[in-house]
Amino acid sequence: MCVWHLMSGNQKEVQLKEVFRGKHFTEKDISRVLNLSQSNAHYFRHKLLKQQKIARIARGKYKFTSSEQEFKHDSLTQYIQKSLSILNKKFVITGSSFFNRFYPLSNHIVIYVEKGSAQLFLGYLASLQLNFVALAEPKAEEIELLRTHAQKRNFIIIREKNYFYGSTEGIASLETAFVDYYFEITRKLLPIENKVEDVLDHLLANHTLNISTLLRYAKERGIRTEIKNLLEDVKMLHYTKQEKDKTTSDSTSLVSDNKQNTDSDFDPEQHNFPDKKPKSFRLIKINDGDNHE
């Protein structure tokens, strides 16, 4: 019998971490690395996900979570937030500032500030001597020029926008940050790849989003219908994948049953997979009584 099948759950987890470290992986990768049947790999993946040891970062792709909260703001963002507070002007760190993990080759911190204060914030940020290029109201083309010709990768982007709904002490909520991110990406205000579906899919799978807050702020920004449609599209893509995974898993399980479940670590409850409709999507009840855009 293969030695891999004698490993405990903790040993398997350690082995996966050693192989993938900070990289993402799929169920097929779990099956390959641990030499498990596809049904057992599916069960083990579900177990890790349920224990919140891994997070789904995109459709079919997973990554081990850190001990810290995934979207906990790093020391730089916290430093900027605390530093700007002394200016006694309204501001919010938002948008792609939250989702730079999806763009490993660049870093864009977006800050909305109250009208007429962009230059004040720009001058103050320059005095902090950060390893970032601070820009006020830049066009996407200007950012791209700095990236391609000056080899700059880190930017602080200041925009005069009076959108502070849902923020706490200068930090946006996940809901409002996503709406701002969507707006910036779809209006081509940032020269980065459009990953709105992947980001929203990840947020819905791994975080409790307040859909009412999401839609309320989207309405304030004039894109409620777009966000509403995106929610439905992402939900449909997720359900389609879930159905495909279930069909594949059922077929594999049938073959495994015919082999009398020879894997020594076979769990009799392995077929108790999550419902086709995950809990995170039960929040998506888009009938808030407001049919006006």
Residue, then its C-alpha position, 0 to 999 in steps of 0.5 A: m500500500c502506498v505510504w501516502h495513504l497512511m499519512s494523517g490529515n495534519q501530515k497531508e496539510v504539512q506536505l501541501k504547504e511544503v509543496f505550494r507555500g504561497k502558491h495557489f493550487t487545485e483539487k487535481d494538484i491535491s490528488r497529484v501531490l498526495n496520491l489521492s483519488q479525486s473523490n478523496a482529494h475533493y473531500f480533503r479540500h472541502k475539509l481544509l476549506k471548512q476549517q478555514k485553513i485554505a481560501r478560494i482565491a478564484r474559481g477552482k483555485y485555492k491558497f493556504t490562509s495566513s494566521e492574520q485576517e486576509f484583508k487586514h491592512d498591512s503596516l504601510t496602509q495603517y501608517i498612511q491612514k494614521s498619518l493622514s488623520i492629522l490633516n483634519k480632512k475627510f479621506v478614505i483608503t479604498g478600491s484596489s488598495f484592498f485587492n493588490r493581492f490579485y496584482p502581484l507585480s504592482n501596488h495601487i493605493v487609492i485614496y478618495v479625499e474631499k473636494g479641494s484637498a488633493q494638493l494638501f494630501l499630495g504634499y503631505l504624502a510626499s513629505l513621508q518619503l515613502n517608496f511610492v509615487a503619489l499622484a493627484e487625479p492621474k489618468a490611466e495613461e500617465i500611470e502606464l507611462l511611469r510603469t513602462h518608462a520609469q519602471k515604477r510599480n508602487f503608486i498612491i492615487i489621490r482622487e477628489k471624490n466625496y464618497f465616504y459612505g461605509s468608511t471607518e476612520g479613513i478605511a473603506s468597508l469591503e463592500t464599498a471598496f469593491v464598488d470603488y474598485y469596480f468603478e475604477i477598473t471598468r471606467k479604465l481609470l487604472p491600467i491594470e487587468n480587469k479581475v472584478e469577477d475573480v475578486l467578487d467570487h473570492l469575496l462571496a466565497n470567503h467573506t460575509l458581504n452585506i449585499s444591501t450595503l453593496l447595492r446601496y453604495a453602488k446606487e450612490r455611485g450610479i452603477r447599481t444595475e451593473i453590480k446587480n448583474l455582476l452578482e448574478d453572473v458570478k453566482m451563476l458561474h459558481y453554481t455551474k462549477q459546483e454542478k460540474d464538480k459534483t458530477t465529476s465527483d459522483s463519477t469518481s466515487l462510483v469507480s472508487d466504490n467498485k474498487q471497494n474503497t481501497d484507500s486506507d484513509f477513506d472517510p465514510e462521510q466523504h460524500n457529505f459534500p457541501d450543498k450545491k448552494p453555499k452559505s455565502f451565496r444565501l446573502i444574495k437576495i437582490n430584492d431590496g425594494d428599490n427598483h429605481e436606478 
